[in-house]
Amino acid sequence: MKIKKTCLLFTVKCWAFLILRIITVKKFILKFFITQLPLPGLKFAAYWLLPFAGCLFFSACNSTYTSKKKGYFKIDFPKREYQSFHKEGFPYSFEYPAYAEVIKDSTYFDQDTLNPYWINVDFPTFGARIFLSYKAIGGKSIYKVKQPNGSYKDSVGVNIFDYMVNDAFKLTSKNETVATSIKDSLFHTKNGITGVFFRVGGNAATAKQFFMSDTTKNFFRGALYFDATPNADSLKPVQDFLQKDLDHLISTFKWVDKR
């Protein structure tokens, strides 16, 4: 309201200036400026149009400003279709979208490592990836062990269920500095699979994480990442779309006896 009053005052003053310019004798400053123009026509135009242009400029303050909301490109989502991942020798199976690709990390694919069942579910269209890792309870894996000087060293350790659950919560809590909320929920599927799903709000690197286990033999963990700078607003449509795919992966997940 204060801004509109100020603009109205400017407008009144400008129109008053124009009227006085028509009635009164040429002022010295305006006359000096006009006399410097080379052509009589320009002098006449400057004398009458300059004050008028000034009035129009200040009267523009009365226009109402309308802010525009920030928008993002529309995303065309594919039709939902699923296919089975059931690879020989793997201790688990599940269904994943037909528009995704299951890729085994080259670090583990070409080598006989202690963790041979780590895979990724890639979504090339969205620049997204679900990192999936597996550990056999009681088996051995490579862990990062913090040294007295603050550095970390790879060390082979035994997979203890309680420790792995604690690590899953710790990995999620690393997003606390940028997260607006962290919610965890226990789930139990029709296939007898029990686990915990994490939903992280805000601009976290991974907003969807989960783990599943039978507590005696198998431990499976997943996390959704995007190949982009975390932005909760721009990624929300894709996050919501892929949430159903995550739900489907979990609901169709089964442990497979390798014997």
C-alpha positions as CSV (number, residue, x, y, z in Angstrom):
1,M,0.0,0.0,0.0
2,K,2.8,2.4,0.8
3,I,4.5,1.7,-2.5
4,K,1.2,2.4,-4.4
5,K,0.8,5.8,-2.6
6,T,4.4,6.7,-3.4
7,C,3.8,5.9,-7.1
8,L,0.6,7.9,-7.1
9,L,2.4,10.9,-5.7
10,F,5.0,10.6,-8.4
11,T,2.3,10.5,-11.1
12,V,0.5,13.6,-9.7
13,K,3.8,15.5,-9.6
14,C,4.7,14.5,-13.2
15,W,1.4,15.6,-14.6
16,A,1.7,18.9,-12.6
17,F,5.1,19.4,-14.1
18,L,3.7,18.9,-17.6
19,I,0.9,21.5,-17.1
20,L,3.4,24.0,-15.7
21,R,5.7,23.4,-18.6
22,I,2.9,24.2,-21.1
23,I,1.9,27.4,-19.2
24,T,5.1,28.8,-18.0
25,V,8.1,30.1,-19.9
26,K,10.9,27.8,-20.9
27,K,13.2,26.9,-18.0
28,F,16.8,27.6,-18.4
29,I,18.0,23.9,-18.1
30,L,15.5,22.5,-20.5
31,K,16.1,25.4,-22.9
32,F,19.8,24.8,-22.8
33,F,19.4,21.1,-23.6
34,I,17.0,21.7,-26.4
35,T,19.1,24.5,-28.0
36,Q,21.9,22.0,-28.4
37,L,19.9,19.8,-30.8
38,P,20.8,20.3,-34.4
39,L,17.3,20.4,-36.0
40,P,14.3,22.6,-35.1
41,G,12.0,19.5,-35.3
42,L,14.0,17.7,-32.7
43,K,13.9,20.8,-30.4
44,F,10.1,20.9,-30.7
45,A,9.8,17.2,-30.0
46,A,12.1,17.3,-27.0
47,Y,10.3,20.3,-25.5
48,W,6.9,18.5,-25.5
49,L,7.7,14.8,-25.4
50,L,10.4,14.6,-22.7
51,P,8.1,15.7,-19.8
52,F,5.3,13.5,-21.2
53,A,7.7,10.5,-21.4
54,G,8.7,11.1,-17.8
55,C,5.1,11.0,-16.7
56,L,4.5,7.7,-18.4
57,F,7.6,6.3,-16.8
58,F,6.5,7.1,-13.3
59,S,2.8,6.3,-13.9
60,A,3.9,2.7,-14.7
61,C,4.3,2.2,-11.0
62,N,0.6,1.7,-10.7
63,S,0.7,-1.6,-12.7
64,T,0.3,-4.7,-10.5
65,Y,3.2,-7.2,-10.4
66,T,2.3,-10.8,-10.7
67,S,4.9,-13.3,-9.6
68,K,5.4,-16.5,-11.7
69,K,5.9,-19.8,-10.1
70,K,9.1,-21.8,-10.8
71,G,8.4,-24.7,-13.1
72,Y,10.1,-27.8,-14.4
73,F,9.9,-29.8,-17.6
74,K,7.1,-32.3,-18.0
75,I,8.1,-35.9,-17.7
76,D,6.4,-38.7,-19.7
77,F,6.4,-41.8,-17.6
78,P,6.4,-45.3,-19.2
79,K,3.7,-47.9,-18.8
80,R,4.3,-50.1,-15.8
81,E,5.4,-53.6,-16.8
82,Y,7.5,-56.0,-14.7
83,Q,10.0,-58.8,-15.3
84,S,11.6,-61.4,-13.1
85,F,15.2,-61.4,-11.8
86,H,16.0,-65.0,-10.9
87,K,19.6,-65.7,-11.6
88,E,21.1,-69.1,-11.0
89,G,23.2,-69.1,-7.8
90,F,21.7,-65.9,-6.4
91,P,20.2,-66.2,-2.9
92,Y,17.2,-64.0,-3.8
93,S,14.8,-63.1,-6.6
94,F,12.4,-60.3,-7.3
95,E,10.5,-58.5,-10.1
96,Y,11.7,-55.2,-11.5
97,P,10.4,-52.8,-14.2
98,A,10.7,-53.6,-17.9
99,Y,12.1,-50.0,-18.4
100,A,15.0,-50.8,-16.1
101,E,18.2,-52.8,-16.4
102,V,19.8,-55.1,-13.9
103,I,23.6,-54.5,-13.9
104,K,26.2,-56.2,-11.8
105,D,28.8,-53.8,-10.5
106,S,32.0,-54.5,-12.5
107,T,34.0,-54.4,-9.2
108,Y,32.2,-57.6,-8.2
109,F,31.1,-59.0,-11.6
110,D,34.6,-59.9,-13.0
111,Q,36.2,-61.0,-9.7
112,D,35.6,-63.7,-7.2
113,T,35.0,-61.5,-4.2
114,L,33.5,-61.9,-0.7
115,N,30.3,-60.1,-1.9
116,P,29.3,-61.7,-5.3
117,Y,25.6,-60.8,-5.2
118,W,25.7,-57.0,-5.3
119,I,23.7,-55.6,-8.3
120,N,22.2,-52.3,-9.5
121,V,18.8,-51.7,-11.0
122,D,19.3,-48.8,-13.5
123,F,16.7,-46.5,-14.9
124,P,18.4,-44.8,-17.9
125,T,15.4,-42.7,-18.7
126,F,15.5,-41.0,-15.3
127,G,19.2,-41.1,-14.5
128,A,18.3,-43.2,-11.4
129,R,19.8,-46.3,-9.8
130,I,18.8,-48.6,-7.0
131,F,22.0,-50.0,-5.4
132,L,21.3,-53.5,-4.0
133,S,23.7,-55.2,-1.7
134,Y,23.6,-58.7,-0.1
135,K,25.5,-60.2,2.8
136,A,25.3,-63.7,4.3
137,I,24.8,-63.5,8.1
138,G,27.8,-65.3,9.7
139,G,29.8,-64.9,6.5
140,K,32.6,-62.5,5.8
141,S,32.8,-59.1,4.1
142,I,35.1,-56.2,3.7
143,Y,34.5,-53.4,6.1
144,K,36.0,-49.9,6.5
145,V,37.7,-49.8,9.9
146,K,38.6,-46.4,11.3
147,Q,42.2,-46.0,12.3
148,P,43.6,-43.9,15.2
149,N,44.8,-41.2,12.8
150,G,41.2,-40.8,11.4
151,S,41.8,-42.7,8.1
152,Y,39.9,-45.9,7.1
153,K,41.4,-49.2,6.3
154,D,39.7,-52.2,4.5
155,S,39.4,-55.1,6.9
156,V,37.7,-58.5,6.6
157,G,35.1,-59.0,9.3
158,V,32.2,-61.3,10.2
159,N,28.6,-60.3,9.2
160,I,26.7,-60.0,12.5
161,F,23.0,-59.2,12.1
162,D,22.8,-56.6,14.9
163,Y,25.8,-54.7,13.5
164,M,24.4,-54.7,10.0
165,V,21.1,-53.3,11.2
166,N,22.9,-50.7,13.1
167,D,25.0,-49.8,10.0
168,A,21.8,-49.5,7.9
169,F,20.4,-46.9,10.4
170,K,23.8,-45.1,10.5
171,L,23.9,-44.8,6.7
172,T,20.5,-43.2,6.7
173,S,21.3,-40.8,9.5
174,K,24.2,-39.5,7.5
175,N,21.6,-37.4,5.6
176,E,20.6,-35.5,8.8
177,T,22.6,-32.4,7.8
178,V,20.4,-31.8,4.7
179,A,17.3,-33.9,5.5
180,T,14.1,-32.2,6.7
181,S,12.8,-35.5,8.1
182,I,13.7,-39.2,8.4
183,K,10.9,-41.7,8.8
184,D,11.4,-45.4,9.2
185,S,8.6,-48.0,8.9
186,L,8.6,-51.8,9.6
187,F,7.1,-53.9,6.8
188,H,6.2,-57.6,6.4
189,T,5.3,-58.9,2.9
190,K,3.0,-61.8,1.8
191,N,6.2,-63.7,1.0
192,G,7.2,-63.7,4.6
193,I,9.9,-61.0,4.1
194,T,10.5,-58.5,7.0
195,G,12.4,-55.3,6.8
196,V,12.5,-51.5,7.4
197,F,11.9,-48.8,4.8
198,F,13.4,-45.3,5.2
199,R,11.9,-42.1,3.8
200,V,14.2,-39.1,3.9
201,G,12.8,-35.6,3.3
202,G,14.6,-32.6,1.8
203,N,17.6,-32.5,-0.5
204,A,19.2,-35.8,0.6
205,A,21.4,-37.8,-1.7
206,T,19.1,-40.8,-1.3
207,A,15.5,-40.3,-0.2
208,K,14.5,-44.0,-0.4
209,Q,16.4,-46.7,1.5
210,F,15.4,-50.1,2.9
211,F,16.8,-53.4,4.2
212,M,15.4,-56.9,4.5
213,S,16.5,-59.9,6.5
214,D,15.5,-63.3,7.8
215,T,17.8,-62.5,10.8
216,T,19.6,-65.9,10.6
217,K,21.0,-66.3,7.1
218,N,20.5,-63.3,4.7
219,F,20.7,-59.5,4.8
220,F,19.7,-57.4,1.8
221,R,19.9,-53.6,1.5
222,G,18.7,-51.1,-1.2
223,A,19.1,-47.4,-1.8
224,L,17.8,-45.2,-4.6
225,Y,20.1,-42.6,-6.0
226,F,19.9,-40.0,-8.9
227,D,22.7,-38.9,-11.2
228,A,21.9,-35.3,-10.4
229,T,22.3,-32.7,-7.7
230,P,19.7,-33.5,-5.0
231,N,16.6,-31.3,-5.4
232,A,13.5,-32.5,-3.6
233,D,11.2,-30.3,-5.8
234,S,12.4,-31.3,-9.2
235,L,12.9,-34.9,-8.4
236,K,9.6,-35.4,-6.6
237,P,7.6,-36.6,-9.7
238,V,10.2,-39.2,-10.4
239,Q,10.6,-40.2,-6.8
240,D,6.9,-40.7,-6.5
241,F,6.8,-42.8,-9.7
242,L,9.7,-45.0,-8.7
243,Q,8.3,-45.5,-5.2
244,K,5.7,-47.9,-6.7
245,D,8.5,-49.8,-8.4
246,L,10.4,-50.0,-5.1
247,D,7.2,-51.3,-3.4
248,H,6.8,-53.9,-6.2
249,L,10.4,-55.0,-5.8
250,I,9.9,-55.5,-2.1
251,S,6.5,-57.2,-2.3
252,T,7.8,-59.8,-4.9
253,F,11.2,-60.3,-3.2
254,K,11.9,-63.9,-2.1
255,W,14.9,-65.7,-0.5
256,V,16.2,-68.5,-2.7
257,D,17.8,-71.6,-1.1
258,K,21.0,-72.2,-3.1
259,R,21.1,-75.9,-2.1
